[in-house]
Amino acid sequence: MTSVLIIVILVACVVLGFFVLVQKPKGGGLSGSFGSIGSQVMGVKQSGDVMEKGTWYTMAIIAVLCVGTVFTLDIVSPEKAAKQEQQQQQGQQGAGQQQGGAQQNAPQGAGK
């Protein structure tokens, strides 16, 4: 799940980069060129507003996805990690005792 969210975040970052690079700073740049072409061809008059809204929406989507990704991570606290390590050690000791007990129960004269 986390991998999918990270991929979606990366795609949203590319889209955000597109919005930022296309819009013009304070009235100039590529969005002005596209806006004037669009208004001549298709009648679009406010491409700057669309670009600005797209930038804000994409930024909000990235923020929400980043926060959501944190909740999908399997983070182990130090206390939980210590308990897991202790349980593993106890399991290994128990397995070692079972093997040792099996060797002790073997008949002594069987090898002669």
C-alpha positions, 0 to 999 in steps of 0.5 A, a space after each residue: 500500500 505504501 509503495 502505491 501511495 509513494 508512486 501516486 505522490 511522485 506522479 502528483 509531483 510531476 504534475 505540480 512541476 508542470 503547473 509551476 513551470 507553465 504558469 507565468 510569474 505575475 503575468 508573463 511566461 508560457 501560460 500567457 502564451 497559451 492563454 492568448 492562443 487558447 483565447 483566440 482558438 478556443 475562447 479560454 480567457 482565464 488559463 492563469 486561474 486554472 493553472 493557479 488552482 491546479 497548483 494549489 489542488 495538486 499541492 493539497 493532494 501531495 500533502 494529504 497523500 504524504 500524511 496518509 503514507 505515514 499512517 500506512 508505514 509499519 513503524 516499530 517503536 523501540 519498546 516494541 522492537 525490544 519485546 520482539 527481540 526478547 521473544 525471539 531469544 526466548 524462542 531460540 532458547 526453547 528450541 535449543 532446550 528441546 534439541 538438547 533434551 532429545 539428545 539426553 533422552 537417547 539411549 546411551 548404549 545405542 552407539 556401542 
